[in-house]
Amino acid sequence: MRDLTNEILELIRRTSSDLPADVEERLRAAIEKEAPGSAARGALETILKNVELSRENSSPICQDTGTPIFYVKHPEGWSTRKLREQIRTALAEATRKSYMRPNAVDAIYDKNSGNNLGGDDFPYIHFEEVEGDELTIELMLKGGGCENVGIQYSLPNAALGAGRDLAGVRKVVLDAVHKAQGQGCAPGILGVAIGGDRGSGYVKSKEVLFEKLGTRNPDPKLAELEERLTQEANQMGIGPMGFGGQTTVIDTKITGLHRLPASYFVTVSYMCWAYRRRKMTVKSNGEVVYD
């Protein structure tokens, strides 16, 4: 089996230091919506200057380099044990090279591991065997600030007048945005999972954030709700970094899950403007392509 440690190291470097083009385009478009001289426009200009410098210097876009979340789709016959070892080795090396800041802290003993490796779940690595002969590794770096404002609702919610339907979903998602204010480092991206249990709701609300901005759910009802939530969130006036303005959310992603009759969970994962996600593909001829 091929050793991909160096290629994974490059994936981590790109993810940490080079904001994806679709995200940067949305942020640049947002500048034009904010008034000249406003705090909102100034915040976006500072954000984009930071994006440029990080790319030039291969330095982290944000000092909170986040929880590394890997999704590995591998052909039959690949060793997940060896892939896990290569990912962990690459992550430790990325930390040594300062592409990543050491952020893995033992919650019981309050001790930083120093290399971003912590037990079996830091980094989080999900493996899936797929047909074909290509291997893909997707990486998301989920910062703590935006993770802190993630939230899960159980419907019905009497306080918000939210029932067990899409109208109720709309109410609680907008409540989540309102509660976050600027603490999630807006402008943000919303990942929403409707249904599932408490655990699967949080997992799926993050998974949907791997999709590119502007892509819509194939279900027309959910696609319409994605557009509506983005528009209405931007009418709240929270704005970039909570300074007020026209851009609080730059996109919304929704996924629907099956649930038990007794439960109706709505889970919201908030992603900050530092929307760090990248993918590498190892093709059948051995070529490695980064997206």
FIRO-924039 format. One record per residue (C-alpha): residue in one letter; x, y, z. Coordinates in steps of 0.1 Angstrom, whole numbers, padded with zeros to 4 digits, always signed. Layout:
<atoms>
AXYZ/...
</atoms>
This chain:
<atoms>
M+0000+0000+0000/R+0013+0035-0009/D+0026+0058+0018/L+0006+0090+0015/T+0019+0108+0045/N+0036+0137+0025/E+0005+0141+0003/I-0018+0143+0034/L+0006+0168+0050/E+0001+0190+0019/L-0036+0186+0022/I-0034+0199+0058/R-0012+0228+0048/R-0036+0238+0020/T-0066+0235+0043/S-0052+0255+0071/S-0036+0283+0050/D-0056+0286+0017/L-0092+0295+0019/P-0113+0277-0009/A-0121+0299-0039/D-0159+0296-0035/V-0157+0309+0001/E-0134+0338-0008/E-0156+0348-0037/R-0186+0350-0014/L-0167+0372+0011/R-0155+0395-0017/A-0190+0399-0029/A-0202+0407+0006/I-0179+0437+0008/E-0198+0454-0019/K-0230+0451+0002/E-0216+0470+0031/A-0214+0508+0034/P-0180+0524+0028/G-0163+0533+0061/S-0186+0510+0081/A-0173+0486+0107/A-0188+0457+0087/R-0169+0466+0055/G-0137+0472+0076/A-0140+0437+0091/L-0144+0420+0057/E-0115+0439+0043/T-0093+0428+0072/I-0105+0392+0068/L-0096+0392+0032/K-0062+0407+0038/N-0056+0380+0063/V-0067+0354+0037/E-0041+0368+0013/L-0012+0368+0038/S-0020+0333+0050/R-0019+0320+0015/E+0014+0337+0007/N+0031+0326+0039/S+0015+0291+0044/S+0004+0303+0078/P-0029+0294+0095/I-0058+0315+0084/C-0069+0316+0121/Q-0049+0309+0152/D-0077+0284+0162/T-0068+0258+0136/G-0098+0238+0149/T-0108+0202+0152/P-0094+0182+0122/I-0123+0162+0107/F-0112+0137+0080/Y-0136+0118+0057/V-0118+0090+0038/K-0134+0072+0010/H-0113+0043+0000/P-0114+0014-0026/E-0117-0022-0014/G-0084-0036-0001/W-0069-0004+0014/S-0059-0007+0050/T-0078+0018+0072/R-0053+0011+0100/K-0024+0022+0078/L-0043+0052+0065/R-0051+0063+0101/E-0014+0060+0110/Q-0004+0082+0079/I-0030+0108+0088/R-0019+0111+0124/T+0018+0112+0114/A+0010+0139+0088/L-0010+0159+0114/A+0018+0158+0140/E+0043+0170+0113/A+0019+0197+0102/T+0018+0209+0138/R+0056+0208+0140/K+0058+0229+0109/S+0033+0254+0123/Y+0006+0247+0096/M-0015+0237+0126/R-0015+0252+0161/P-0014+0225+0189/N-0050+0225+0201/A-0057+0190+0214/V-0063+0194+0251/D-0071+0165+0275/A-0105+0175+0290/I-0098+0156+0322/Y-0062+0166+0330/D-0062+0199+0311/K-0030+0190+0293/N-0022+0199+0257/S-0007+0170+0238/G+0015+0194+0218/N+0010+0177+0184/N-0028+0178+0178/L-0031+0141+0185/G-0055+0131+0213/G-0068+0096+0219/D-0089+0079+0192/D-0111+0108+0184/F-0087+0137+0178/P-0084+0140+0149/Y-0118+0126+0140/I-0115+0102+0110/H-0144+0086+0092/F-0138+0058+0068/E-0161+0045+0040/E-0153+0018+0015/V-0165+0028-0020/E-0167+0013-0055/G-0140+0022-0080/D-0103+0026-0076/E-0099+0062-0065/L-0092+0073-0029/T-0104+0106-0016/I-0096+0123+0016/E-0116+0154+0026/L-0106+0176+0055/M-0125+0202+0075/L-0109+0223+0102/K-0138+0233+0125/G-0129+0262+0148/G-0139+0263+0185/G-0156+0297+0183/C-0182+0286+0157/E-0185+0252+0174/N-0195+0269+0206/V-0226+0284+0190/G-0238+0251+0175/I-0271+0240+0190/Q-0297+0213+0189/Y-0335+0218+0193/S-0361+0193+0202/L-0395+0201+0185/P-0421+0211+0194/N-0406+0242+0211/A-0433+0261+0229/A-0411+0291+0237/L-0405+0297+0200/G-0438+0286+0188/A-0420+0260+0167/G-0439+0228+0157/R-0428+0196+0141/D-0426+0209+0105/L-0404+0230+0082/A-0420+0262+0096/G-0408+0251+0130/V-0374+0243+0116/R-0372+0278+0102/K-0380+0293+0136/V-0353+0274+0155/V-0326+0279+0129/L-0331+0317+0129/D-0331+0316+0167/A-0297+0299+0166/V-0284+0326+0144/H-0298+0353+0167/K-0283+0336+0197/A-0249+0334+0181/Q-0247+0371+0172/G-0210+0378+0164/Q-0197+0350+0186/G-0196+0325+0157/C-0172+0348+0137/A-0198+0358+0111/P-0203+0358+0082/G-0210+0322+0087/I-0224+0291+0070/L-0252+0270+0085/G-0252+0232+0084/V-0286+0220+0094/A-0298+0184+0101/I-0335+0177+0105/G-0342+0144+0122/G-0320+0116+0133/D-0310+0111+0170/R-0289+0135+0190/G-0256+0120+0179/S-0264+0115+0142/G-0279+0150+0140/Y-0246+0167+0149/V-0225+0144+0127/K-0247+0150+0096/S-0250+0188+0103/K-0212+0189+0099/E-0210+0165+0069/V-0233+0187+0049/L-0207+0215+0053/F-0183+0197+0030/E-0205+0207+0000/K-0195+0237-0021/L-0213+0270-0016/G-0243+0276-0038/T-0252+0239-0043/R-0287+0232-0033/N-0305+0202-0018/P-0321+0182-0045/D-0354+0182-0026/P-0371+0215-0037/K-0387+0221-0003/L-0353+0220+0014/A-0336+0240-0014/E-0362+0267-0009/L-0357+0267+0029/E-0319+0269+0024/E-0323+0301+0003/R-0349+0316+0027/L-0329+0310+0058/T-0299+0327+0043/Q-0319+0357+0032/E-0337+0360+0065/A-0306+0356+0086/N-0291+0385+0067/Q-0321+0407+0076/M-0312+0405+0113/G-0285+0431+0109/I-0259+0411+0129/G-0233+0415+0102/P-0196+0406+0099/M-0181+0397+0133/G-0213+0411+0149/F-0205+0447+0139/G-0239+0451+0121/G-0244+0451+0084/Q-0259+0431+0055/T-0240+0398+0057/T-0245+0375+0086/V-0247+0342+0067/I-0233+0334+0032/D-0250+0301+0027/T-0272+0274+0044/K-0270+0236+0039/I-0297+0213+0050/T-0300+0176+0052/G-0330+0155+0062/L-0328+0123+0083/H-0352+0096+0094/R-0362+0098+0130/L-0382+0080+0157/P-0418+0090+0161/A-0411+0102+0196/S-0383+0126+0185/Y-0379+0155+0162/F-0344+0171+0165/V-0331+0200+0145/T-0293+0204+0148/V-0274+0235+0137/S-0237+0235+0131/Y-0223+0269+0125/M-0192+0274+0104/C-0172+0307+0107/W-0160+0327+0078/A-0127+0307+0080/Y-0145+0279+0062/R-0115+0256+0059/R-0122+0225+0039/R-0102+0208+0011/K-0101+0174-0007/M-0073+0153-0022/T-0079+0125-0047/V-0055+0097-0055/K-0064+0086-0090/S-0060+0051-0104/N-0027+0060-0121/G-0013+0073-0088/E-0017+0110-0096/V-0028+0132-0066/V-0051+0161-0072/Y-0061+0187-0047/D-0094+0206-0047/
</atoms>
